[in-house]
Amino acid sequence: VRVINLQFLNNADYISKLKQKVHTSLPLNYIAKESVYSSPNREISFINPSNNKMEMNAALKGLYNNSNAITLNKTKFYALSTNKLFINVDSVNVIDFSIEGSEITKSTMMLYDIIANNFANRPIYFSSYSLEDTFGLEEYLSNEGFVYRLKKEKQIPNNTIVDSKIGGVNSKRMYENLMHNYEWKNFDKKGIYYDELHRSIIEQYASQASLLAHTFIAEGEAQKSLATLNLCLEKLPAKIHSYPFIMSELSLAYGQLGEEEKSVSLMSEVVHNFSKNMDYFLSLSPQEQSQRRLDAQRIMFTWINLCEISEQMQLESLRVLLANKLFNYLSPYYLTLFDQLNNYSKEPQYYSEEIQKATDLIETIKTFASKYEEPLPEKPQPVNS
C-alpha cells in the first residue's frame, strides 16, 4: 500500500520519493522526469479543448516535451493537447473521460501520470470525507465508505434518492466499513460544541449512512438497510445534531421499510427545521432576503420534492405532514420570488443565472399548487430578460 497526499504532489522532493520502495510498498511508476516536475514553469499547465481523444501517456508525453512550450515574455507555458482522454486498462477495458476547466495543477498532472502507469497492476483509491474533485473520473469510482476505488468499468448509481456524484456503491464493503471498521466516538454525547468543520464531518457520516441504506433498499436488503439507519441515529442522534436534508432521506428510507413511527418522527424534525428557517427568512428585509436567497431556495425546492417523492412511494403520512405545513409558506415565498425576479431583471446581464433559478422555482410552485388546488396570489408575469 502506498498513501499519496495530493497536496504534496506539487512538491518535487515528494514526487521523487514515490519512486523509492518504502518497507513492503513497491515504487510507483510514472513517466515524468525530474526536470519536468521540478520546473517552476510546470506549476500550472493549460488545456486545449478538442474533440480528439488521446491516450493519457501520449498526451502527457506531449505535455512534458519542452519543444512544445510557448514562450511569452521569457516565460514558458505548457498545454495538454486535449481535454478528452482515455487510459488503457487491459485488452478489454478503457477509462474514457474529460477534464473540465482550462488548466490543471502539477498535482493533477502527476495524479494522471500515476494512474495511467500503475492502475493496471495496483488498486487505486481516493479517500476523503467529501470528495470535492473527482478529476473527471467520477463515473469510474465505487464508494466503499469514505474511500472510493477506481474501477475498470463505469459504475452505475443504484438508488434514485440520495444525490451522489460518485458512480456506484460497493454495498458489501461499505457496510463492513461503516458498521465494523470505523469508530463513531462521542457524537452521541450532549453538551459538546461542534465547530463548522466537525458539523460538516458529522453530515458526511450521516450522508454515507443514508446512501448505503437507500442502496440496500434498491438491492432488496431490508435488514441491512434498517441496521444502517439505526446505527446512524444511535451514533448521530437527531436530537443533538441538525442535518435536516439528510434526515429527510433517512425518513424516506424508514418509511420504505415500514418503520412508520421512526419515519414520521424524523420528518417532523425536518419540517420543524424548515419552518423555523422560512419564518426567519420571511421576517427579513428584501435586501437581507436577497443575501439568504440560496438557503430559502434549497429549502423550498427540497420541501416540494419531498412531497412528490413521498406520494410516489405511497408514504401518505409523510405526504400529509409535509404538504400541510408547506402550504403556510407557499404563497408568501411565491410573492418574495416575484419581487426578487423583478429586481434581477433590471440588470439581466449580471443576473442571468439567478433569473433562471427564480423562474424555475416559480414554475415548480405553480405546478405544485395547481396539483393540490391551492390558490396562489395574483402577480404579473416576470419582466422579460
C-alpha positions, 0 to 999 in steps of 0.5 A: 500500500502506498498513501499519496497526499495530493497536496504534496504532489506539487512538491518535487522532493515528494514526487521523487520519493514515490519512486523509492520502495518504502518497507513492503510498498513497491515504487510507483511508476510514472513517466515524468522526469525530474526536470519536468516536475521540478520546473517552476514553469510546470506549476500550472499547465493549460488545456486545449479543448478538442474533440480528439481523444488521446491516450493519457501517456501520449498526451502527457508525453506531449505535455512534458516535451519542452519543444512544445512550450510557448514562450511569452515574455521569457516565460514558458507555458505548457498545454495538454493537447486535449481535454478528452482522454482515455487510459488503457486498462487491459485488452478489454477495458478503457477509462474514457473521460474529460477534464473540465476547466482550462488548466490543471495543477502539477498535482493533477498532472502527476495524479494522471501520470500515476494512474495511467502507469500503475492502475493496471497492476495496483488498486487505486483509491481516493479517500476523503470525507467529501470528495470535492474533485473527482478529476473527471473520473467520477463515473469510474469510482465505487464508494466503499465508505469514505474511500472510493476505488477506481474501477475498470468499468463505469459504475452505475448509481443504484438508488434514485434518492440520495444525490451522489456524484460518485458512480456506484456503491460497493454495498458489501464493503461499505457496510463492513466499513461503516458498521465494523471498521470505523469508530463513531466516538462521542457524537452521541454525547450532549453538551459538546460544541461542534465547530463548522468543520466537525458539523460538516464531518458529522453530515458526511457520516450521516450522508454515507449512512443514508446512501448505503441504506437507500442502496440496500433498499434498491438491492432488496436488503431490508435488514441491512438497510434498517441496521444502517439507519439505526446505527446512524441515529444511535451514533448521530442522534437527531436530537443533538445534531441538525442535518435536516436534508439528510434526515429527510432521506433517512425518513424516506428510507424508514418509511420504505421499510415500514418503520412508520413511527421512526419515519414520521418522527424524523420528518417532523424534525425536518419540517420543524427545521424548515419552518423555523428557517422560512419564518426567519427568512420571511421576517427579513428585509428584501435586501437581507432576503436577497443575501439568504436567497440560496438557503430559502431556495434549497429549502423550498425546492427540497420541501416540494420534492419531498412531497412528490417523492413521498406520494410516489412511494405511497408514504401518505403520512409523510405526504400529509405532514409535509404538504400541510405545513408547506402550504403556510409558506407557499404563497408568501415565498411565491410573492418574495420570488416575484419581487426578487425576479423583478429586481434581477431583471433590471440588470439581466446581464449580471443576473442571468443565472439567478433569473433562471433559478427564480423562474424555475422555482416559480414554475415548480410552485405553480405546478405544485399548487395547481396539483393540490388546488391551492390558490396562489396570489395574483402577480404579473408575469416576470419582466422579460430578460 
